[in-house]
Amino acid sequence: MEGKQIFNAAEAARIVGCTPQEMRFNLEKGVWKFGRVIFPNATGRKLKKYIILRCDLKKYFGLEDDYIETCLNHQ
């Protein structure tokens, strides 16, 4: 395994090729069955938190580590 293992919504969106808003919406509504949404009332935080594991993203979309690293390094 290479690099970062946990991504936020913006990083995952860059890898998948969608907007961060689309990533957050699809995770919240259960359209995409990977990642976790931590709602504010569960943690006492004011904002939602999105946790996407590298292994889940790779499995769901059939991605390779090299592709993920390339996407993250081209900002």
Number of C-alpha atoms within 10 A of each C-alpha: 9 9 11 11 11 16 17 17 22 16 19 26 18 17 18 15 12 12 15 17 12 14 23 23 14 14 20 18 10 13 10 13 13 20 23 16 17 15 15 12 10 8 11 8 11 9 11 14 15 21 16 19 17 22 16 16 21 15 11 12 10 9 16 13 14 11 12 21 14 11 17 14 8 7 7
